[in-house]
Amino acid sequence: MYEQSLSSILAMPVQEQPSLHQFMARMAQAELLERDRKRSEANIKQSKMRYNAVLEQVECTATRNINRDHLETLADCTYIYRGENILITGSTGCGKSYLACALGRQACDLV
């Protein structure tokens, strides 16, 4: 990511290249994004989740007793910082493990 940002800036015509301050800000931003990406990947790998699930793919239906608003409330992962637990219940095959993996992946990306 860092090298790609540097290459794209250096490929610009001289009159369009950013000032030194803007250049340094872009490089710092690229470095932060790369570190966040690597941290997220390491957290996901270490978690060994069963499914590669994301919250956007969770089906929110009345039969599953979950709605999009409730799912978005959980997506911010503030329950982790408050030390709260989530209890997922339901019959066999309704998607409890998938939902848990989707919430876990979201937590790996945000925490």
N, CA, C and O of each residue as an XYZ file, in Angstrom:
444
protein
N       0.830     -1.182      0.000
C       0.000      0.000      0.000
C       0.880      1.252      0.000
O       0.638      2.191     -0.758
N       1.895      1.252      0.854
C       2.795      2.395      0.959
C       3.520      2.623     -0.362
O       3.607      3.750     -0.848
N       4.038      1.539     -0.936
C       4.768      1.651     -2.193
C       3.849      2.096     -3.329
O       4.256      2.860     -4.204
N       2.614      1.612     -3.309
C       1.654      1.987     -4.344
C       1.325      3.486     -4.260
O       1.213      4.151     -5.290
N       1.171      4.011     -3.056
C       0.903      5.442     -2.891
C       2.089      6.273     -3.361
O       1.920      7.290     -4.034
N       3.269      5.838     -3.007
C       4.473      6.552     -3.426
C       4.602      6.544     -4.944
O       4.891      7.577     -5.547
N       4.393      5.399     -5.558
C       4.493      5.295     -7.011
C       3.475      6.177     -7.721
O       3.793      6.817     -8.723
N       2.239      6.211     -7.196
C       1.207      7.032     -7.840
C       1.529      8.518     -7.740
O       1.256      9.272     -8.673
N       2.101      8.943     -6.631
C       2.474     10.355     -6.483
C       3.652     10.697     -7.389
O       3.656     11.747     -8.033
N       4.639      9.828     -7.443
C       5.806     10.096     -8.270
C       5.481     10.042     -9.761
O       6.188     10.640    -10.572
N       4.420      9.330    -10.124
C       4.013      9.245    -11.526
C       3.269     10.498    -11.991
O       3.069     10.693    -13.189
N       2.865     11.334    -11.057
C       2.150     12.571    -11.422
C       3.104     13.559    -12.085
O       4.300     13.561    -11.793
N       2.582     14.395    -12.972
C       3.413     15.479    -13.498
C       3.863     16.391    -12.349
O       3.161     16.530    -11.348
N       5.020     16.999    -12.500
C       5.619     17.788    -11.425
C       4.680     18.883    -10.934
O       4.596     19.116     -9.728
N       3.970     19.563    -11.839
C       3.097     20.661    -11.434
C       1.857     20.175    -10.671
O       1.193     20.970    -10.005
N       1.540     18.873    -10.762
C       0.373     18.331    -10.064
C       0.739     17.584     -8.782
O      -0.149     17.172     -8.035
N       2.021     17.407     -8.523
C       2.435     16.694     -7.327
C       2.083     17.513     -6.088
O       2.129     18.743     -6.118
N       1.731     16.827     -4.998
C       1.344     17.534     -3.768
C       2.547     18.201     -3.115
O       3.702     17.873     -3.385
N       2.225     19.153     -2.243
C       3.295     19.811     -1.486
C       3.908     18.793     -0.522
O       3.394     17.686     -0.357
N       5.001     19.183      0.101
C       5.691     18.277      1.017
C       4.770     17.848      2.153
O       4.760     16.676      2.532
N       4.001     18.781      2.699
C       3.088     18.460      3.794
C       2.001     17.489      3.341
O       1.678     16.535      4.049
N       1.443     17.734      2.167
C       0.415     16.834      1.645
C       1.001     15.455      1.336
O       0.368     14.426      1.576
N       2.215     15.457      0.803
C       2.901     14.202      0.501
C       3.099     13.371      1.767
O       2.803     12.176      1.789
N       3.596     14.008      2.808
C       3.829     13.308      4.075
C       2.509     12.829      4.680
O       2.452     11.738      5.247
N       1.462     13.622      4.566
C       0.153     13.218      5.086
C      -0.369     11.990      4.340
O      -0.910     11.072      4.957
N      -0.211     11.971      3.033
C      -0.651     10.816      2.244
C       0.143      9.566      2.588
O      -0.417      8.474      2.677
N       1.443      9.725      2.780
C       2.273      8.571      3.126
C       1.914      8.048      4.522
O       1.852      6.838      4.736
N       1.681      8.953      5.456
C       1.288      8.543      6.804
C      -0.070      7.833      6.775
O      -0.261      6.828      7.460
N      -1.007      8.356      5.986
C      -2.325      7.737      5.858
C      -2.209      6.342      5.238
O      -2.880      5.410      5.680
N      -1.374      6.201      4.233
C      -1.166      4.894      3.598
C      -0.571      3.899      4.597
O      -0.952      2.729      4.616
N       0.348      4.361      5.413
C       0.963      3.492      6.419
C      -0.065      3.052      7.462
O      -0.090      1.886      7.855
N      -0.906      3.974      7.908
C      -1.940      3.624      8.888
C      -2.941      2.625      8.314
O      -3.343      1.686      9.001
N      -3.339      2.818      7.075
C      -4.267      1.891      6.432
C      -3.660      0.497      6.303
O      -4.338     -0.508      6.517
N      -2.392      0.449      5.956
C      -1.706     -0.840      5.818
C      -1.593     -1.547      7.167
O      -1.790     -2.759      7.246
N      -1.281     -0.813      8.212
C      -1.186     -1.418      9.543
C      -2.547     -1.935     10.011
O      -2.640     -3.017     10.590
N      -3.599     -1.157      9.757
C      -4.953     -1.594     10.114
C      -5.339     -2.857      9.357
O      -5.935     -3.768      9.931
N      -5.005     -2.915      8.079
C      -5.325     -4.089      7.268
C      -4.594     -5.328      7.788
O      -5.187     -6.400      7.906
N      -3.319     -5.177      8.094
C      -2.530     -6.307      8.597
C      -3.029     -6.765      9.967
O      -3.091     -7.965     10.233
N      -3.386     -5.819     10.836
C      -3.901     -6.165     12.157
C      -5.210     -6.927     12.027
O      -5.420     -7.933     12.704
N      -6.090     -6.447     11.154
C      -7.370     -7.099     10.929
C      -7.181     -8.510     10.392
O      -7.841     -9.441     10.855
N      -6.293     -8.678      9.425
C      -6.013    -10.009      8.874
C      -5.453    -10.945      9.934
O      -5.823    -12.119      9.979
N      -4.567    -10.442     10.787
C      -3.991    -11.276     11.847
C      -5.065    -11.685     12.854
O      -5.089    -12.832     13.301
N      -5.951    -10.757     13.214
C      -7.031    -11.077     14.147
C      -7.962    -12.132     13.569
O      -8.367    -13.056     14.274
N      -8.301    -12.004     12.301
C      -9.197    -12.968     11.659
C      -8.538    -14.342     11.581
O      -9.183    -15.359     11.838
N      -7.259    -14.372     11.227
C      -6.547    -15.643     11.137
C      -6.447    -16.313     12.509
O      -6.626    -17.525     12.629
N      -6.165    -15.529     13.522
C      -6.019    -16.065     14.868
C      -7.355    -16.551     15.437
O      -7.376    -17.466     16.260
N      -8.449    -15.958     15.014
C      -9.762    -16.327     15.557
C     -10.223    -17.705     15.088
O     -11.009    -18.353     15.780
N      -9.756    -18.161     13.941
C     -10.111    -19.473     13.389
C     -11.624    -19.669     13.305
O     -12.145    -20.714     13.696
N     -12.317    -18.665     12.796
C     -13.772    -18.752     12.660
C     -14.143    -19.781     11.597
O     -13.427    -19.962     10.612
N     -15.258    -20.441     11.809
C     -15.716    -21.504     10.917
C     -16.144    -20.961      9.558
O     -15.866    -21.577      8.529
N     -16.813    -19.820      9.547
C     -17.350    -19.265      8.306
C     -16.702    -17.925      8.004
O     -16.375    -17.159      8.910
N     -16.522    -17.659      6.737
C     -16.039    -16.357      6.290
C     -17.258    -15.468      6.065
O     -17.599    -15.143      4.927
N     -17.903    -15.085      7.145
C     -19.183    -14.377      7.097
C     -18.995    -12.884      7.305
O     -18.100    -12.452      8.032
N     -19.843    -12.109      6.664
C     -19.878    -10.663      6.875
C     -21.319    -10.256      7.177
O     -22.267    -10.897      6.725
N     -21.463     -9.194      7.940
C     -22.790     -8.781      8.379
C     -23.718     -8.413      7.225
O     -24.935     -8.559      7.341
N     -23.162     -7.943      6.127
C     -23.989     -7.558      4.987
C     -24.703     -8.754      4.371
O     -25.723     -8.582      3.703
N     -24.187     -9.965      4.582
C     -24.779    -11.158      4.006
C     -25.756    -11.870      4.944
O     -26.366    -12.867      4.560
N     -25.905    -11.366      6.162
C     -26.839    -11.971      7.108
C     -28.256    -11.623      6.677
O     -28.582    -10.456      6.459
N     -29.095    -12.648      6.556
C     -30.483    -12.439      6.159
C     -31.298    -11.989      7.364
O     -31.360    -12.677      8.383
N     -31.911    -10.844      7.233
C     -32.739    -10.297      8.307
C     -34.201    -10.496      7.930
O     -34.758     -9.755      7.120
N     -34.812    -11.513      8.535
C     -36.214    -11.805      8.251
C     -36.973    -11.956      9.557
O     -36.382    -12.147     10.619
N     -38.281    -11.869      9.462
C     -39.121    -12.013     10.648
C     -39.052    -13.427     11.200
O     -39.127    -13.617     12.414
N     -38.911    -14.421     10.335
C     -38.833    -15.802     10.809
C     -37.553    -16.060     11.598
O     -37.530    -16.933     12.466
N     -36.506    -15.324     11.313
C     -35.250    -15.457     12.054
C     -35.215    -14.540     13.258
O     -34.282    -14.594     14.059
N     -36.232    -13.695     13.388
C     -36.389    -12.782     14.523
C     -35.197    -11.824     14.670
O     -34.721    -11.565     15.776
N     -34.737    -11.314     13.545
C     -33.680    -10.308     13.567
C     -33.975     -9.294     12.472
O     -34.352     -9.651     11.356
N     -33.796     -8.027     12.813
C     -34.032     -6.983     11.809
C     -32.733     -6.217     11.557
O     -31.787     -6.302     12.340
N     -32.703     -5.489     10.481
C     -31.498     -4.765     10.050
C     -31.072     -3.721     11.084
O     -29.876     -3.516     11.291
N     -32.031     -3.061     11.735
C     -31.684     -2.048     12.741
C     -30.947     -2.669     13.925
O     -29.960     -2.117     14.412
N     -31.431     -3.808     14.378
C     -30.773     -4.480     15.501
C     -29.376     -4.948     15.106
O     -28.437     -4.856     15.897
N     -29.246     -5.441     13.895
C     -27.944     -5.897     13.410
C     -26.961     -4.726     13.293
O     -25.782     -4.876     13.614
N     -27.431     -3.580     12.843
C     -26.573     -2.395     12.751
C     -26.151     -1.895     14.124
O     -25.058     -1.352     14.283
N     -27.013     -2.076     15.110
C     -26.659     -1.703     16.482
C     -25.509     -2.573     16.978
O     -24.599     -2.083     17.646
N     -25.549     -3.860     16.651
C     -24.476     -4.764     17.055
C     -23.199     -4.546     16.247
O     -22.105     -4.851     16.722
N     -23.331     -4.023     15.041
C     -22.182     -3.862     14.141
C     -21.149     -2.869     14.655
O     -19.986     -2.939     14.258
N     -21.542     -1.950     15.528
C     -20.559     -0.974     16.018
C     -19.665     -1.548     17.110
O     -18.694     -0.905     17.510
N     -19.974     -2.749     17.601
C     -19.156     -3.495     18.564
C     -18.948     -2.772     19.897
O     -17.978     -3.051     20.601
N     -19.828     -1.863     20.247
C     -19.685     -1.181     21.537
C     -19.933     -2.124     22.702
O     -19.482     -1.858     23.816
N     -20.641     -3.220     22.466
C     -20.872     -4.196     23.529
C     -19.559     -4.788     24.029
O     -19.466     -5.199     25.185
N     -18.561     -4.833     23.181
C     -17.254     -5.356     23.579
C     -16.605     -4.418     24.591
O     -16.081     -4.865     25.611
N     -16.639     -3.129     24.310
C     -16.022     -2.149     25.195
C     -16.765     -2.053     26.525
O     -16.172     -1.716     27.550
N     -18.061     -2.348     26.505
C     -18.857     -2.316     27.738
C     -18.764     -3.636     28.500
O     -19.302     -3.746     29.601
N     -18.096     -4.634     27.938
C     -17.940     -5.922     28.587
C     -19.218     -6.743     28.597
O     -19.420     -7.562     29.494
N     -20.075     -6.537     27.619
C     -21.342     -7.251     27.540
C     -21.202     -8.477     26.636
O     -20.337     -8.527     25.762
N     -22.058     -9.446     26.862
C     -22.093    -10.659     26.051
C     -23.287    -10.619     25.115
O     -24.239     -9.868     25.327
N     -23.221    -11.436     24.081
C     -24.340    -11.596     23.158
C     -24.758    -13.062     23.228
O     -23.923    -13.960     23.120
N     -26.045    -13.294     23.408
C     -26.583    -14.646     23.435
C     -27.394    -14.854     22.169
O     -28.387    -14.164     21.934
N     -26.964    -15.813     21.353
C     -27.651    -16.109     20.093
C     -28.358    -17.449     20.260
O     -27.716    -18.477     20.477
N     -29.677    -17.427     20.159
C     -30.452    -18.650     20.318
C     -31.274    -18.910     19.067
O     -31.518    -18.005     18.269
N     -31.694    -20.153     18.907
C     -32.536    -20.522     17.779
C     -32.453    -22.011     17.519
O     -31.660    -22.724     18.134
N     -33.272    -22.462     16.612
C     -33.298    -23.887     16.289
C     -32.094    -24.263     15.420
O     -31.365    -23.406     14.921
N     -31.919    -25.552     15.263
C     -30.821    -26.077     14.462
C     -30.919    -25.580     13.020
O     -31.982    -25.637     12.401
N     -29.810    -25.101     12.507
C     -29.757    -24.689     11.105
C     -30.308    -23.324     10.794
O     -30.503    -22.995      9.624
N     -30.569    -22.513     11.808
C     -31.151    -21.189     11.537
C     -30.099    -20.116     11.279
O     -30.447    -19.002     10.887
N     -28.827    -20.425     11.489
C     -27.765    -19.470     11.176
C     -27.096    -18.841     12.381
O     -26.508    -17.766     12.263
N     -27.169    -19.477     13.530
C     -26.547    -18.919     14.733
C     -25.031    -18.809     14.577
O     -24.450    -17.770     14.891
N     -24.391    -19.872     14.094
C     -22.932    -19.871     13.928
C     -22.507    -18.854     12.881
O     -21.494    -18.175     13.050
N     -23.258    -18.746     11.821
C     -22.945    -17.784     10.767
C     -23.021    -16.363     11.312
O     -22.145    -15.541     11.042
N     -24.076    -16.075     12.086
C     -24.227    -14.752     12.686
C     -23.087    -14.472     13.660
O     -22.554    -13.363     13.688
N     -22.713    -15.466     14.455
C     -21.609    -15.292     15.401
C     -20.299    -15.006     14.664
O     -19.518    -14.155     15.089
N     -20.062    -15.715     13.565
C     -18.842    -15.477     12.782
C     -18.860    -14.096     12.131
O     -17.822    -13.440     12.040
N     -20.016    -13.658     11.685
C     -20.127    -12.322     11.085
C     -19.842    -11.240     12.134
O     -19.155    -10.260     11.847
N     -20.364    -11.418     13.332
C     -20.088    -10.455     14.411
C     -18.619    -10.509     14.817
O     -18.014     -9.475     15.101
N     -18.047    -11.704     14.845
C     -16.630    -11.842     15.173
C     -15.737    -11.180     14.143
O     -14.755    -10.525     14.492
N     -16.071    -11.347     12.893
C     -15.283    -10.706     11.826
C     -15.374     -9.182     11.926
O     -14.382     -8.478     11.740
N     -16.565     -8.689     12.219
C     -16.751     -7.237     12.395
C     -15.898     -6.741     13.541
O     -15.286     -5.677     13.448
N     -15.851     -7.502     14.621
C     -15.033     -7.123     15.769
C     -13.543     -7.132     15.415
O     -12.793     -6.264     15.861
N     -13.118     -8.103     14.624
C     -11.710     -8.166     14.197
C     -11.345     -6.947     13.354
O     -10.216     -6.461     13.422
N     -12.279     -6.460     12.572
C     -12.019     -5.291     11.731
C     -11.996     -3.995     12.525
O     -11.254     -3.074     12.182
N     -12.806     -3.911     13.591
C     -12.950     -2.648     14.314
C     -12.064     -2.539     15.557
O     -11.626     -1.443     15.907
N     -11.803     -3.635     16.207
C     -11.096     -3.582     17.498
C      -9.613     -3.585     17.267
O      -8.839     -3.545     18.223
